[in-house]
Each structure stands twice: as C-alpha cells, then as structure tokens.
Amino acid sequence: MAIYGHVYLERFSDLLFLVKSDREQKQVKEICRYLLRLRQEKKISQQRLSELAGISRTGLRHIESLRTSPTLYSLLKISKALEVRFDEIVRDVANESGPEKPG
C-alpha cells in the first residue's frame, strides 16, 4: 500500500487507472479480454505468446488478468504476435461499448 499525492492506493497498478475515465478503463479492459480470447482460440500458451511478442510472461499474465494497464506498445506487440490488426480490435471494442456520451 502506498500514498501518491492525496490518493491512497492498494496496489501501484491502481495508479495507472487513475488517469483514465471509467469509459477508457472499460475499453482497455475489453481490449485485454479480447486479446486473451484470441490467444485461447488460437491455442497459444502464455509462454509462447510472450516469446512471439517479445514481452515477459509475467507482463502478459498481468495484462490478461487486468492487474496492470498495458502500454500501447505492448498491446501492439501482442496483437501482431496474434496476427490480428490492432485497429480492428479497437474498432470492435469501441462498437461494443457504444458511442461516447457527451459530458
């Protein structure tokens, strides 16, 4: 547990989500879940995908379990390793989330 500014956090990963709106957090989580589904559908192990993507297995596990907010670079590397275009993933997730509400 730590204190960052005036915010008390259980885990450092909580800090990563502070900078995003609820909608953005939801979309990042949906992208991570989507990539997890793709990996499972393609019957690729976490170890193999981490090797193909050039990221650590622990990092991949944290992304898939939503324990950390992934960088765009990591998401791009994972989508490339899964042989899927990242813009298609983002578009699919955005369509599932519906249009952004003004506010």
N, C-alpha and C positions, 0 to 999 in steps of 0.2 A: 504494500500500500504506500502511496506517495501523495504529496501535495504539489500541484503545479499551479502557480498563481493562487487563485482563490478556489480552486476546484480540487476536491478530494477524490482520488481515483483508487479503485481496487487493483487494477492492472494498468500497465503502461499502454496496452492496446486501446483502453478506453479513451485515452488522449487522442488517438487517431480519429475516432469517431466524433470528437467534439467539433471539429472543423467542418463537418458536413451536416446539411439539413437532414431531417428524417427521410425525405424522399431520396436524397443522394445516398444515404446509408442503405436504404432498402434496395436501391438499384445495384450498389456494389455487392451486397449480399446475394442478390439474384444472379449477378454475373458469376460469382464464385460457385453458387449452386449449379448453374448451367454448365460450367466447365467441369465440375465434379461429375455430373450426369454424363457428359460426353466421354470423360475418361472411363467411366464404368461401362458405358455402352460399347466402347471400343476395346474393352477388356485389357486395359493397360494398367499396370501396377503403379502405385505412387513412386516407387523407386525408379521404374523405367521412365515415367513421365518427367521426373525431376532430372534425370540424366539427359533426356531429349531436349528439355527446356533450358538446361544449364542453371538450374536453381537447386537449393538444398532440399532434401526430402522433408526435413523439419519445416522449412518455409512453406513448402507445398501443403503439408498437413495442416499448418496453421491457417493457410488461406482457405482450404476446403472446409475446415471446421469453424470458420468465421472467427477465429481467435485474433486475427490481425487484419488490418486493412491493407490489401496489396497495393503495390505501386503499379502504375500504368505499364511500366516496362516489364514487370513480372507477368502481368496479365497478357501482354502482347507475346511474350516468350512462350507462355503456356498455350495460348491459342494457336500459335504457329506450330508448336510441337504436336498439337492435336489435329493439325491440318484443317483448321477452320478459320475463316476470315473474322477478325475481331469486330469489324464494323457490322457484320451480320449478327453477331452476338449482342452487341449494344442495341442494335435496331430491334431485335426480338425482345429484349428485356424492356426497352422503352415502350414498345407496343403493348406488352403485357401489363405495364404499370399504368398505362393510360396517359392522357395529356396532362401536362403540369398545370396546376391550378394557380391563378394569379393570387398574389397576396403578399 
